[in-house]
Amino acid sequence: MVKTQRCAWCGVDPLYVEYHDNEWGIPEKNETALFARIVLEGMQAGLSWITVLRKRAHMRACFFDFDPVLLARDGPDRMSAWLEDAGLIRHRGKLQAMVSNARIFLEFDGFASYLWSFVGGAPKQNRWLSVGEVPGHTDESVAMSNGLKKLGFRFVGPTTCYAFMQSAGLVNDHLVECPSYSKCRKLGADWIV
């Protein structure tokens, strides 16, 4: 009998394991949830993902549960307080990008369909055997990055976009031996956005 194990990148930290097992790679089509994931991936740029996970609950509370309407409307007035809050990622550029990205999101009709169009509307099922095979970016993430930048989004480089694609289940990058691989594959069956 072959023993299966989860992807090694999540280690043993309970927060990381919970994220790996119950969020990462599960296909998402809710537009606000997709926007929140783009915000979080942008916040991660230059940092470890565990840093973002540890601050995520506080970010949700301070950032209006990532509600783009409230971020666009009230974000500028909160900027000074956010920059002083040690529970947040206090990077002025990232915070300003979150607010401006929220404004752009609100003007965009069909955000989920647009994002999913970069993978043909359904999760791409990769078949990686080792973490060394998983790319840092792909042609699709480069195209997504370019497209979002043309719309005016910031902190959406190709690597950030690929991390977003992995997180939101646009691609299934769990290793084949990981139990979450099959779960995400089943969730992605018959998936069209």
trRosetta pair geometry for C-beta under 8 A, 3 or more apart (Angstrom, degrees):
i j d omega theta_ij theta_ji phi_ij phi_ji
2 177 7.5 -111 150 -133 118 104
4 177 5.1 -171 -135 173 75 75
4 178 6.7 134 177 -123 102 13
4 179 5.4 112 125 -56 135 78
5 8 7.6 38 123 -67 117 75
5 177 6.4 14 42 128 65 111
5 178 6.9 -44 99 -102 42 61
6 10 6.3 -41 131 45 123 126
6 17 7.2 98 86 -138 165 83
6 20 6.0 90 176 134 132 138
6 21 6.9 -57 -114 -77 144 87
6 174 8.0 -67 -154 -151 67 108
6 178 5.0 59 -137 -141 42 99
6 179 6.5 -46 -80 29 75 89
6 180 6.5 52 -128 -2 90 110
7 10 6.0 84 84 -1 88 98
7 20 6.3 -149 51 -154 104 130
7 131 6.9 109 -164 -83 94 104
7 174 5.7 -123 -45 -143 120 68
7 175 5.2 143 -97 5 83 100
7 178 4.9 -11 -42 -86 73 147
7 180 7.3 -57 -9 45 101 124
8 11 7.3 45 173 -69 57 46
8 131 6.2 -90 51 -36 105 137
9 20 7.8 158 79 -99 85 129
9 131 6.1 140 -49 -122 103 139
10 13 7.3 -123 167 50 70 85
10 16 4.3 168 -166 146 80 103
10 17 5.4 123 144 -86 126 49
10 19 7.0 -171 -129 70 121 92
10 20 3.9 -50 -76 -44 158 146
10 24 8.0 -158 -75 19 125 153
11 16 5.7 37 53 88 90 152
11 17 7.7 -100 83 -56 56 85
12 16 7.8 60 73 64 15 117
12 17 6.8 4 -155 -50 30 124
13 16 4.0 70 73 12 103 112
13 17 6.6 180 82 -13 50 85
13 50 6.4 47 74 -128 167 128
14 17 5.6 -54 -140 38 31 112
14 18 6.1 36 159 -22 65 106
15 18 5.9 -53 -149 35 27 112
15 19 6.5 27 152 -17 61 107
15 50 7.2 105 91 -145 119 85
15 53 5.2 138 147 141 119 128
15 54 6.7 72 131 -79 170 68
16 19 5.7 -55 -150 37 31 112
16 20 6.2 32 153 -19 66 107
16 49 7.9 99 -118 102 98 105
16 50 5.9 -35 -74 -100 113 99
16 53 6.6 149 -81 58 63 172
17 20 5.6 -54 -146 38 30 113
17 21 6.0 19 161 -12 66 113
18 21 6.1 -62 -139 43 24 103
18 22 5.9 -26 177 24 63 119
18 23 7.9 42 133 0 67 105
19 22 7.0 -83 -129 54 14 80
19 23 5.1 -48 -159 43 58 120
19 24 5.8 61 145 -29 79 105
19 53 5.8 -81 -52 -117 150 135
20 23 7.6 -5 -33 50 7 77
20 24 5.2 -29 -124 30 41 130
20 180 6.7 -132 155 -29 80 161
21 180 6.2 -142 -126 -76 47 123
22 26 7.4 -21 165 -24 37 142
23 26 6.0 -99 -160 21 26 116
23 167 7.2 -9 138 -165 97 80
24 166 6.8 -4 -169 141 93 88
24 167 5.7 -64 -126 -124 69 55
24 174 7.7 125 113 -70 101 95
24 180 7.4 37 80 161 89 156
25 166 6.5 -35 -79 177 74 64
25 167 7.4 -73 -44 -138 42 17
25 169 5.1 82 173 -96 34 74
25 171 7.8 -69 -125 95 81 53
25 172 5.5 74 -162 -129 113 62
25 173 6.6 -142 -97 41 113 66
25 174 5.4 -8 -80 -33 173 101
25 180 6.2 105 65 149 140 118
25 184 4.3 -46 140 -101 111 153
26 169 5.0 -75 102 -62 20 135
26 183 7.8 -38 -94 126 89 105
26 184 6.1 -122 -89 -108 47 90
26 187 6.0 -22 -146 107 72 168
27 123 5.2 -103 -83 -54 117 125
27 168 7.3 40 -144 152 38 63
27 169 3.5 -133 -77 119 43 141
27 170 7.5 106 -121 -67 78 36
27 184 7.3 129 -24 -159 80 82
27 187 5.5 -175 19 129 103 108
27 188 5.4 133 -39 -90 134 76
27 191 5.6 -52 171 -141 173 156
28 33 5.3 -121 -175 113 128 124
28 34 5.9 166 117 -73 114 79
28 37 7.0 129 71 -21 158 148
28 168 4.4 -88 41 -157 114 84
28 169 5.8 130 -1 29 71 112
29 34 7.5 -9 -156 -46 19 122
29 112 5.0 75 -170 -171 69 140
29 116 7.1 3 -115 -54 90 140
29 193 5.1 -172 -123 -109 120 116
30 33 3.9 62 82 16 110 115
30 34 6.6 177 86 -14 54 84
30 112 7.2 -176 103 -85 5 137
31 34 5.6 -55 -147 36 31 112
31 35 6.4 33 153 -20 65 103
31 105 7.9 147 164 -175 104 109
31 111 4.7 97 -143 63 108 116
31 112 4.8 -102 -82 -38 77 101
32 35 5.5 -49 -148 34 35 114
32 36 6.5 39 150 -22 64 102
32 66 6.9 135 172 109 88 99
32 67 7.0 -9 -151 -115 127 52
32 68 6.8 -138 -123 -4 83 100
33 36 5.5 -49 -149 33 34 114
33 37 6.6 35 152 -19 63 102
33 168 7.9 139 126 -123 95 104
34 37 5.7 -53 -151 34 34 111
34 38 6.6 35 151 -19 65 102
34 111 6.6 175 83 126 133 111
34 112 5.8 158 -3 -99 155 79
34 115 6.0 -173 -176 28 144 164
34 168 5.9 55 -118 -129 80 147
35 38 5.7 -54 -152 34 34 111
35 39 6.6 38 149 -21 65 102
35 66 6.5 163 104 157 94 112
35 68 5.6 -47 155 -55 162 120
35 101 7.7 160 -158 135 95 107
35 102 7.3 84 178 -107 132 67
35 105 5.2 54 -115 -135 131 157
35 111 7.0 10 -62 144 97 156
36 39 5.5 -51 -152 33 34 115
36 40 6.4 31 152 -16 67 106
36 65 7.9 -44 -99 157 133 57
36 66 3.6 82 -103 126 97 166
37 40 5.6 -53 -145 39 34 110
37 41 6.2 34 156 -18 67 105
37 164 5.7 120 133 -143 105 87
37 167 5.4 176 -161 109 124 130
37 168 5.1 138 106 -65 170 107
38 41 5.8 -54 -144 39 31 109
38 42 6.3 33 154 -19 63 107
38 101 7.0 -148 117 166 123 146
38 153 7.6 -56 168 -159 139 138
38 156 6.8 -5 -164 -99 109 107
38 164 5.6 27 -96 -121 63 141
39 42 5.8 -61 -153 38 28 111
39 43 6.4 30 151 -22 65 106
39 63 7.4 159 159 159 154 158
39 66 5.7 -166 33 -131 152 116
39 98 5.2 60 -135 -125 105 102
39 101 7.0 176 -86 84 81 141
40 43 5.5 -51 -148 33 34 114
40 44 6.5 38 152 -26 63 103
40 52 5.6 105 -172 179 92 132
40 56 6.7 18 -121 -113 125 104
40 59 7.5 129 -98 103 87 157
40 167 7.9 -160 85 173 121 169
41 44 5.5 -51 -152 28 35 116
41 45 7.7 62 148 -45 58 79
41 160 5.0 126 145 -171 107 85
41 161 7.8 116 133 -79 150 24
41 163 5.0 159 -139 95 116 111
41 164 4.5 -83 -22 -69 167 88
41 167 6.7 -152 -69 12 115 148
42 45 6.0 -20 -167 -15 41 112
42 94 6.0 158 137 -144 96 93
42 97 6.1 -136 169 108 146 133
42 98 7.0 175 86 -74 138 80
42 101 7.5 -173 -19 -23 167 163
42 154 7.5 83 -143 107 137 64
42 155 3.4 81 -149 123 108 126
42 156 6.6 -38 -86 -64 107 63
42 160 6.1 56 -87 -166 54 142
43 47 7.5 -38 138 40 66 134
43 52 5.6 125 100 -116 111 111
43 59 7.2 -23 -99 -120 172 156
43 89 4.8 137 -167 40 103 152
43 91 7.7 157 -140 39 65 122
43 94 5.5 102 -107 178 58 138
43 98 7.7 26 -63 -68 95 122
43 155 7.9 63 -45 158 35 151
44 47 5.3 -122 -160 64 50 94
44 48 7.7 -74 -157 112 94 15
44 49 5.7 8 -136 -98 137 62
44 51 7.4 141 -125 69 73 99
44 52 4.7 -44 -84 -46 93 142
44 160 7.4 156 67 -123 98 91
44 163 7.0 -112 77 127 144 159
45 94 7.2 -173 42 -95 111 118
45 155 5.8 -128 -13 -155 145 100
45 157 7.4 98 -115 23 126 115
45 160 5.8 -27 -78 -83 101 122
47 51 4.7 -88 164 61 120 144
47 52 6.6 127 100 -42 124 89
47 89 7.0 -113 -17 -124 163 130
48 51 4.9 108 66 -6 78 100
48 52 7.8 -148 102 1 50 83
49 52 5.5 -52 -158 36 46 113
49 53 6.3 47 146 -21 73 103
49 163 7.8 -163 -87 -162 120 132
50 53 5.4 -49 -144 37 38 114
50 54 6.2 39 156 -21 67 104
51 54 6.0 -57 -150 36 27 109
51 55 6.5 6 157 -1 63 113
51 89 7.5 87 138 -88 111 109
52 55 6.1 -73 -147 49 29 98
52 56 6.0 55 152 -60 67 94
52 89 7.3 -15 -101 -47 72 134
53 56 5.5 -28 -144 -10 31 122
55 58 5.5 -65 -167 50 63 110
55 59 5.6 68 135 -30 86 105
55 87 6.2 153 -139 169 91 61
55 88 6.3 121 -177 -121 128 29
55 89 6.2 129 103 -39 163 82
56 59 5.4 -55 -143 36 32 113
56 60 6.3 38 157 -24 66 100
57 60 5.7 -48 -152 30 31 114
57 61 6.7 29 151 -16 62 104
58 61 5.7 -53 -150 37 35 111
58 62 6.1 21 156 -8 69 111
58 85 7.8 -174 158 155 123 123
58 87 3.9 -109 169 154 161 120
58 88 6.4 -132 119 -69 113 65
59 62 6.0 -64 -140 47 29 101
59 63 5.3 -1 170 6 70 122
59 66 7.9 36 134 -61 96 94
59 87 8.0 -157 -51 132 58 88
59 88 6.0 112 -91 -120 78 83
59 89 7.5 5 -87 7 124 89
60 63 6.5 -67 -123 53 17 91
60 65 5.3 27 -173 -110 85 53
60 66 6.6 -49 -120 -18 67 90
61 65 7.8 30 -85 -62 26 65
62 78 7.5 156 175 170 89 140
62 82 6.5 128 159 -106 132 90
62 85 6.5 151 -112 118 157 171
62 87 7.4 150 -28 93 138 112
62 88 6.1 -72 62 -75 161 124
63 66 5.5 31 118 -75 114 54
63 71 6.3 16 -172 -93 86 108
63 75 8.0 25 -138 -104 77 98
63 98 7.1 -66 -137 160 132 146
64 67 4.4 -80 130 36 109 101
64 70 3.7 -145 180 96 168 140
64 71 6.0 -150 46 -54 125 71
64 74 7.0 113 -49 60 141 126
66 71 7.1 -3 -157 -44 39 134
67 70 4.3 52 88 21 113 109
67 71 6.4 170 84 -15 56 87
68 71 5.4 -55 -137 41 34 113
68 72 5.9 34 163 -20 68 107
68 102 3.9 179 -149 -153 78 89
68 103 7.9 -168 179 -47 99 25
68 105 4.7 -100 -137 85 156 131
68 106 5.5 -175 132 -57 121 92
69 72 6.2 -59 -150 37 23 107
69 73 6.2 8 158 -7 61 116
69 102 7.7 -137 -32 172 16 114
69 106 6.6 110 -87 -100 62 128
70 73 5.8 -62 -137 46 30 104
70 74 5.3 -21 -178 26 72 115
70 75 7.7 112 131 -42 59 81
71 74 7.2 -66 -111 56 14 76
71 75 4.6 37 -175 -55 57 124
71 98 6.3 -98 -170 142 135 93
71 99 5.6 -152 160 -112 90 60
71 102 3.9 -171 92 -77 119 168
72 75 6.4 4 -77 10 10 119
72 99 6.4 131 -104 -168 42 70
72 102 4.3 -148 -55 115 85 110
72 103 4.5 128 -126 -76 116 70
72 106 5.8 -43 -28 -12 162 143
74 77 5.6 -62 -167 43 61 111
74 78 6.1 50 142 -19 85 113
75 78 5.8 -72 -148 41 33 105
75 79 6.8 60 156 -58 68 83
75 95 7.8 176 -176 170 108 85
75 98 7.0 -162 -143 102 145 95
75 99 3.7 -178 117 -107 151 113
75 102 6.8 143 -23 37 149 146
76 79 5.8 -20 -156 -22 37 117
76 99 6.2 115 -56 -168 69 158
78 81 5.2 -65 -166 49 65 111
78 82 5.5 69 137 -30 89 104
79 82 5.7 -57 -146 35 29 112
79 83 6.4 27 158 -20 65 106
79 92 7.7 54 -173 -136 109 80
79 95 6.1 129 -132 134 82 132
79 96 7.3 37 -123 -77 127 75
79 99 7.7 -47 -77 -32 105 150
80 83 5.9 -57 -151 34 30 111
80 84 6.7 18 154 -11 63 110
81 84 5.9 -66 -153 41 33 106
81 85 6.3 39 151 -36 68 109
82 85 5.6 -54 -145 22 33 117
82 88 5.6 -63 -165 83 78 168
82 90 7.0 167 141 -115 70 74
82 95 5.4 144 116 -133 142 144
83 90 5.2 96 -149 -156 48 100
83 92 6.3 17 -101 -82 120 82
83 95 7.0 -109 -68 10 80 165
84 90 7.5 120 -32 -122 10 134
85 88 4.5 55 94 10 108 110
85 90 6.9 170 63 -80 61 106
86 90 7.3 -40 -104 -29 37 130
88 95 8.0 54 150 -86 134 116
89 94 6.2 -32 112 89 116 152
90 95 7.7 -6 -146 -37 39 130
91 94 4.0 54 86 16 111 114
91 95 6.5 164 81 -14 57 86
92 95 5.8 -62 -146 40 29 109
92 96 6.0 25 160 -15 67 110
93 96 5.9 -56 -143 40 27 108
93 97 6.1 30 155 -22 63 108
93 154 7.6 -114 171 143 89 136
93 155 7.5 136 134 -60 95 115
94 97 5.6 -53 -145 36 30 114
94 98 6.5 38 153 -26 63 101
94 155 5.9 71 -118 -77 73 159
95 98 5.7 -47 -152 27 32 114
95 99 6.9 27 152 -13 62 103
96 99 5.9 -56 -154 37 35 108
96 100 6.2 24 154 -10 69 109
96 154 7.9 -6 101 70 83 149
97 100 5.9 -59 -140 46 32 103
97 101 5.7 35 158 -23 68 110
97 153 7.7 65 -173 -176 99 59
97 154 3.8 -116 -128 84 113 113
97 155 4.6 97 136 1 164 115
98 101 5.8 -55 -141 38 23 111
98 102 6.5 31 154 -25 60 103
99 102 5.7 -50 -153 28 31 114
99 103 6.9 32 150 -18 61 101
100 103 5.6 -48 -154 31 40 114
100 104 6.6 38 150 -16 67 103
100 152 7.1 -110 152 145 109 107
100 154 6.5 42 77 13 124 117
101 104 5.6 -53 -149 38 36 111
101 105 6.2 44 150 -25 67 104
101 152 8.0 -179 -101 110 54 83
101 153 5.1 54 -117 -131 98 80
101 154 6.5 -122 -59 38 102 73
101 155 7.7 -73 -49 47 140 98
101 156 8.0 132 -111 -39 131 119
102 105 5.5 -51 -147 33 31 117
102 106 6.6 34 154 -22 63 104
103 106 5.9 -55 -154 31 30 112
103 107 6.9 21 152 -12 62 107
104 107 5.9 -64 -156 38 35 107
104 108 6.4 34 150 -27 68 113
104 151 5.7 112 -179 143 131 101
104 152 4.9 -170 -96 76 140 112
104 153 6.0 -140 79 -69 156 72
105 108 5.7 -65 -150 31 32 114
105 111 6.1 22 -150 -95 82 150
108 111 5.0 84 111 -76 120 92
108 114 7.1 -62 173 3 125 155
108 151 6.9 19 -84 -160 129 140
110 113 4.4 -41 -179 43 97 117
110 114 5.7 109 119 -31 86 92
111 114 5.6 -56 -149 34 29 115
111 115 6.5 24 157 -15 66 105
112 115 6.0 -57 -149 37 31 106
112 116 6.1 20 158 -10 67 113
112 193 5.7 -121 140 -174 100 133
113 116 5.9 -61 -140 46 29 106
113 117 6.3 47 154 -42 63 99
113 121 7.6 -2 -147 -111 71 90
113 193 5.5 -167 -101 135 59 98
114 117 5.7 -46 -156 12 28 118
114 147 7.6 -171 171 145 106 137
115 118 6.5 -48 -178 12 41 109
115 144 7.0 50 -141 -137 67 120
115 168 7.7 -15 143 105 139 156
115 170 7.1 -108 146 -83 96 139
116 119 6.3 -69 -166 49 54 92
116 121 5.2 63 139 -119 110 41
116 122 7.7 65 -177 -36 110 24
116 170 6.5 -157 -114 -116 61 103
116 193 3.8 67 63 58 171 139
117 120 7.4 44 -162 -82 39 16
117 121 6.5 17 -98 -61 46 73
118 140 4.8 117 160 -171 100 95
118 141 7.7 94 158 -78 143 34
118 143 5.7 168 -134 90 107 112
118 144 4.6 -7 -95 -70 165 101
118 147 7.5 -147 -76 21 117 147
118 165 7.6 -94 95 -101 127 125
118 170 7.1 20 76 -177 101 143
119 122 6.8 -119 120 68 99 41
119 123 6.8 8 132 -128 146 24
119 124 4.8 -116 -156 -30 119 103
119 140 6.0 54 -77 -161 72 152
119 165 7.1 134 -48 -150 130 118
119 170 4.8 161 -6 178 148 96
119 171 6.6 -157 -108 -64 145 75
120 124 7.7 99 33 -71 105 91
121 191 7.9 -178 139 121 70 74
121 192 5.0 18 147 -150 117 70
121 193 5.2 -156 -154 46 74 72
122 188 6.5 105 177 -180 85 92
122 191 4.7 130 -135 85 83 87
122 192 5.7 -34 -69 -87 97 56
122 193 7.6 175 -70 4 47 80
123 169 5.4 -53 -102 157 126 82
123 170 6.1 -168 -116 -163 66 21
123 171 6.6 156 -165 -100 78 17
123 172 5.6 66 159 -33 123 94
123 184 7.2 -140 163 161 162 95
123 187 7.8 53 1 96 154 83
123 188 3.5 -78 45 -132 132 131
123 191 5.8 36 1 69 91 148
124 140 7.6 -177 -21 0 155 169
124 170 6.8 22 14 145 92 65
124 171 4.5 -21 63 -112 102 76
124 172 7.0 -153 90 16 52 73
125 172 5.0 2 -121 40 56 126
125 185 5.7 63 -125 -118 123 92
125 188 6.5 169 -70 93 99 150
126 134 7.7 99 127 -112 156 78
126 171 6.0 32 -16 179 113 102
126 172 5.9 -165 30 79 75 69
126 173 5.6 23 47 -98 136 59
127 176 5.5 32 -161 -71 70 120
128 131 7.4 71 151 -93 133 26
128 133 4.4 177 -141 83 96 121
128 134 5.3 11 -118 -66 163 82
128 173 6.4 29 7 -159 136 66
128 174 8.0 -177 52 103 105 28
128 175 5.3 -83 96 -112 93 63
128 176 6.6 -175 70 -21 44 83
129 133 6.3 73 43 -2 68 148
129 175 6.5 63 -155 -158 16 99
129 176 6.0 -21 -92 23 58 116
129 177 7.5 63 -145 -14 60 102
130 133 5.3 107 64 -6 73 99
130 175 6.9 39 -92 -122 16 126
131 134 5.7 -43 -162 15 49 116
131 175 6.9 -62 -62 -66 65 121
134 173 5.4 82 -132 -169 120 117
135 138 5.5 107 86 -68 144 81
135 162 7.1 -99 104 -159 91 155
136 159 5.2 -21 160 -118 96 101
136 162 6.5 125 152 70 39 153
137 141 4.6 -127 -156 81 80 133
137 142 6.2 88 157 -53 119 82
137 158 3.9 52 -149 141 147 106
137 159 5.0 -83 -59 -80 111 56
137 161 7.3 62 -131 64 99 91
137 162 4.5 -150 -111 -26 56 140
138 141 4.9 96 46 8 72 98
138 142 7.1 -129 96 -4 39 87
138 162 6.0 124 9 -106 83 119
138 165 8.0 -76 33 64 118 160
138 171 7.9 121 8 -70 151 157
139 142 5.6 -54 -150 36 32 113
139 143 6.4 32 152 -18 65 105
140 143 5.7 -54 -148 37 32 111
140 144 6.3 33 153 -19 65 105
140 165 7.0 98 111 -108 117 163
140 171 7.9 143 77 -58 145 122
141 144 5.4 -47 -142 37 36 114
141 145 6.2 43 154 -23 64 104
141 158 4.8 99 121 -165 98 72
141 159 7.4 77 143 -79 141 18
141 161 4.2 155 -162 97 86 105
141 162 3.7 -28 -96 -64 162 82
141 165 5.9 -113 -88 -4 100 139
142 145 5.7 -52 -148 35 29 114
142 146 6.4 29 154 -17 63 106
142 158 4.5 1 -89 -113 62 125
142 161 7.8 176 -56 64 20 140
143 146 5.8 -54 -147 38 30 110
143 147 6.2 31 155 -19 65 109
144 147 5.7 -58 -146 39 29 112
144 148 6.2 25 159 -15 66 108
144 156 7.6 -109 129 167 87 111
144 158 7.9 122 61 -120 85 59
144 161 4.4 162 91 -172 118 141
144 164 7.9 -143 130 71 148 124
144 165 7.2 164 10 -60 165 117
145 148 6.1 -58 -144 39 26 106
145 149 6.2 25 157 -18 63 110
145 156 5.5 175 -131 132 69 82
145 157 5.6 21 -139 -170 137 25
145 158 4.5 -83 -15 -72 154 57
145 160 7.4 108 -102 60 109 89
145 161 4.6 -127 -61 -15 86 144
146 149 5.8 -58 -146 38 28 111
146 150 6.4 32 154 -23 63 104
147 150 5.8 -53 -152 31 30 112
147 151 6.8 27 151 -15 62 105
148 151 5.6 -56 -155 37 36 112
148 153 3.9 -42 164 47 97 137
148 156 4.4 -70 101 125 141 157
148 161 7.1 -180 12 -93 138 122
149 152 7.6 82 -174 -54 33 7
149 153 6.1 -85 -80 63 36 79
149 154 7.8 75 -116 -90 74 43
149 156 6.3 -161 -58 75 77 109
153 156 4.7 26 123 -1 118 145
155 160 6.4 -163 159 -154 66 174
156 160 5.6 -132 -138 92 32 126
156 161 5.7 60 -179 -64 78 95
156 164 8.0 -13 -137 -11 84 149
157 160 4.9 92 52 13 71 105
157 161 6.9 -135 98 -6 34 91
158 161 5.6 -54 -142 38 29 111
158 162 6.4 29 157 -20 64 103
159 162 5.7 -51 -147 34 32 109
159 163 6.5 34 152 -18 64 102
160 163 5.7 -52 -149 36 32 111
160 164 6.4 36 149 -20 64 105
161 164 5.4 -51 -150 36 35 116
161 165 6.3 39 150 -23 66 102
162 165 5.3 -48 -146 33 37 114
162 166 6.4 38 152 -18 65 102
162 171 7.8 -16 -159 25 74 142
163 166 5.7 -52 -150 36 32 113
163 167 6.2 33 152 -19 65 109
164 167 5.7 -57 -145 39 30 111
164 168 5.9 6 166 1 68 114
164 170 7.7 28 118 15 73 127
165 168 6.5 -63 -132 50 22 95
165 170 4.0 -76 -154 64 79 121
165 171 4.9 44 142 6 106 103
166 170 7.7 -56 -45 50 22 81
166 171 5.7 -38 -88 68 57 101
166 173 4.8 -39 -126 26 106 133
169 172 6.9 17 -150 -78 68 70
169 184 6.2 -156 -129 -153 103 110
169 187 7.2 -60 -155 104 147 125
169 188 6.8 -162 173 -79 110 105
172 181 6.5 100 163 -145 116 66
172 184 4.6 157 -124 117 112 127
172 185 6.0 74 -147 -72 172 68
172 188 6.3 -101 -49 -18 125 154
174 178 4.3 -118 173 73 106 136
174 180 4.5 -155 -114 91 157 97
174 181 4.0 -150 98 -76 116 72
174 184 6.0 143 6 21 128 137
175 178 4.7 104 60 -16 77 106
175 181 6.5 -87 87 -60 35 130
176 181 5.4 141 -132 -174 29 172
177 181 7.4 89 47 4 19 142
178 181 4.8 114 69 -23 84 97
179 182 6.5 -54 -167 33 46 103
179 183 6.7 42 143 -16 71 111
180 183 5.2 -57 -146 42 45 116
180 184 5.8 40 158 -18 76 106
181 184 6.3 -63 -151 40 24 103
181 185 6.2 26 152 -22 63 111
182 185 5.4 -54 -143 36 32 115
182 186 6.3 32 157 -19 66 104
183 186 6.0 -56 -153 35 28 108
183 187 6.5 24 152 -15 63 109
184 187 5.5 -54 -144 40 35 112
184 188 6.1 32 156 -18 66 110
185 188 5.8 -63 -149 40 27 109
185 189 7.0 46 149 -42 61 92
186 189 5.7 -34 -156 2 36 116
187 191 7.3 41 137 -62 59 132
188 191 4.8 -73 -161 5 49 139
